Amino acid sequence: MGFEKILVPVDGSPLSDVATEVAINSAKLFGSNLTFLNVVDFSSNSKFGHIENVDEILELQTEGQKATDRVGAKAKSAGIQYETKIVQGIPWEVITKLSKSYDQIILGVTGKGGIGGRIGETVKKVLDNSNCPVLTIKSGSRRIEYILFPVANVNEAAIRVAAETVKQVGGKLTIFVVKAEGIDEYPLMEEVAARCREYGIDVETKLGEGVPAEAIAAQSGMYDLVIMGTMSKCEGKVLHDGVTQSVILNSACPVTVVRAECKDCWCWD
């Protein structure tokens, strides 16, 4: 797989601008087409899910236009192919629906209403329901070369994303396993490494100890990107205050979350 089409939700917030920078850098690496999306959420301004004040409607639409115009100008200046969309609706529902047509979503951990140290509700719901990998942005961006791939099982979807990312950026992949009860670490590392090598990339393996989320976050400072595989849709929510959520909040670099495929269950489409 490649990242030919990337969806970038923007709302005019500072972290949204950082996500745009990451998206533009990714587009340069992968030759991607970007779609900058602004969702005009009337329901957040009304108890009844609609706004009767015409001035208020126009203000929200104007803010959305300004946000997409600004990031579009940045993409144009960088020579990136892009389009902009302004859609009315509930942000996570719109993003999730559109995710079926994209190879990746890039969005900030918090938006305009976000609070430091917490993951926004929109991001949580997108992670739980997205049909493509989601790259979460918490801080600044840099060139992607060294990639950390923490594993606790064999997640084919995550292996594919990690291997293809490494191939396209000419990077280096480190498979990271944290010792834990119920995990046979050395066979797991070797199996995942073998699957990655089938894609024609070189990998190295590393063993960690301690609390998994803390160990991964500590390692993240030496890498440009963390790629984490997580459960499939039918297995439940991605975050549920677990390892993935903690890594997103504490990682020193961006984190891509890849849901496991669930081909044999009702949610596969």
N, C-alpha and C positions, 0 to 999 in steps of 0.2 A: 504494500500500500504506500501511497505518497500523501502529501498534504497539498493537493492541488487547489482545494477550496477551503478557506479558513473564515470562520464567522467570528467577528469581533464586536460584542455588545459595548456600546459607549453611552455614557450619561453626563459627560462634562466634568466628572470628578477627577482629582489629581491621579488616582490609581488607574482610572480609565485611560488617561494619557500614557501612563507607563505601559499598560497593556497594548496600546497602539504602537508604542516604540518596539516592544517585543514582537508584535505581529509583523511590522515592517521588516525587522531584521530576519524573521523567519521566512517571509516572502522572498527576500533576497537569496536566502540559502536554498529554499525548496522550489523557487519559481512559482509561488502560489498566487492565486487571485484572492483578494481580500474583500469581504463584505462587512462594512461598518453598519451596525444595526442600533437604532435608538427606538426603544419602546415607550410610547406615550401612555403612561399608566394613569388613567383617569380615576380608577378605583381608589388610589391612595389619597385622593383629595375629596372623597365623598363617601359617606356612610352607606349610600344607596348604590354605589358602583357607577355613578355617572355625575357629570357636572352640568348644571344648568346655566352657569355664568359664562357667557360667550368670551369675555375677556380672559377668563382663567384658561379656557380651552386654547385660545390663541397663544397665550403665554407659554403653555406646555409645548405646543407644537413649534413655537419659535425657538425655545431652548433646545429642542431636539434637532432642529435644522442647524442651529449654530454649532452644536456638538459634532454632528456628522460633517459639516462643512470644514471645520477646523482639522479634524483628523484626515479627511479626504485630501486637504491641501498638503498635509505632511506626506501622504502616500504618493501624491502626484509629484511632489518635489523629489522624492526618492526614486521615481521612475517605476513605481509598482502599479500593476493592474488592480483596479478596485471598483467597487460600486457602493452606493449607500442606500439604506432602507430605513424608512420611518414607518412604524407599525403601531396601531392602537391595540392595547390589550394588557394582560398581566405578564410582566417580563419573563418569569421562568417558563410560563406556558408557551409563549411565543418562541423563546430560544429553544426549548425542547422540541417543539414541532419542526422548527427549521433545521435542527441538528441532523435529521434524517438525510438532508441534502448536502452535508458538509463532512470534511475529513477531520476537522479539529475545531474546537472552540477555544478562544483565548479571552479570559476575563479576569478582572481584579477580584480579590477575595472580598472586598467591601466596596460598596458604591457610595452614592451621596449620603445615604442614611446610615452608613456603616459605622461601627464603633471599633476602635483599636482593640486588638486582641481577640476579636470575634469574627466568625465567618458569617457573612450576610445570608439572610434567608433565601434570597434568589439563588445564590451560589449553591447552597445546600440542595435545593430542589433541582437545580440543573445537574449537579453531580449524581443525584439519585435517579434521574430520568433521561439523561442525554443518550443519544444513539451514536455518539462518536467520542473520542478522547477529549478531555477537558484540561487545558493548561491553565493553572491558577497562578496569578501574579500577586505577590505580596510586597515586593520591593523592586529596586532597580534591575535593569537587564544588562547582560553582557554577552559576549560571543559564546556560542554553544560549542564546546569541544569535549570536555570531560563530563561523562554522564554516569550517574549512580543509579543502579537498578536493584533495589531491595526486593527480595523474594521470600515468601513463606510457603509457596506451593508452585506448581507449574501452571501458569496462566498464559495460554497460547496467544490471546489477543495482546497482552502486555509484551510478550516476547517479540511479537511481530512489530509492534510500534517501536520498541527499543532498538531492535536490529535495523529497521528501515531508517530510523532517525540517525543512527550512527553512520550508516552507509551514505546518507545524503549530505551530512555535514562533515564527513571525513573525521569523525570524532573517535573517542575511546570509551569503551563500556566496561564498567566494573560491576560485577554481580555481587551483591552483598547479602549475606545471611546472618541473622542474629540468633545465637544459640537460645533455644526455647524448648520447653517440654512438648513432646509430640512431634518435633522436627528432627529428622535425620539429616543433619546439615551437609555433610560431605557428599552423599549421593544426590541430594537436591541440587547443590551447586554444580555438580558435574553434569546432571541431566539438563539443567537450564543452559549451561554453557554450551553443551553439545547442540541444543536446539538453536541457539544464537549463531553458532558457527555454521550451521546449515545455510545461513543467509550470506555467508562469505565474509564475516567480520572476525577480527581478533578480539578476544575478551580476556579479562583477568578476574579472579575471584578473591573475595575478602570475607573473613569471618569476624563477627562482632559479638560482644557480650553485653549483658545488662538489659534494661527495659528497652524493647524494640523501638518505640517512637523516639526515645531519647538518644539511642545509638544512631539511628538514621539521621536525626537532626544534627547531631554532632559531626557526622561525616559530611553533611551537605555543604559545609563551609569550604571544602576542598573541591567542589564540583560546580558545574555551570547549570545543571539540570538534574532533577530527580524524577524518575519514571516509576510510578507505583501501580501495580495491578491490584484490583479489588474485586469484590464479589459481583455476580451477575444480578440483573434486575430482580429475578425471582427469589433471590436469597435475602433481600432486604435492603435497607438504606446503606449508602456508602459510608457515611460519617459515623452516626450513632456514638459520638464521643469516643471514638476508638483511635487506632494508630494513624490512619489516614488523616483524620482531622487534626491530630496533634502535629503531624509532620507538616501539613499545609501551613499551620499557624507559626511553627518554629523553624522551618527550613530557612537556610541562608540563601537559597536560590529558588527559582521557580519550580513548581511541581506539576507534572502531568499525571492525571488520574485516568486509568484505562480499565473499564469494566470488563469482567470475564464474559465471554460469549455464552449464551444459553440456548443453543440450537434446538434442544429437545423439549423446550417448555413453551408455555403459552405466550411469553413476552417476546419471542424471537420474531422479527419481521424483516 
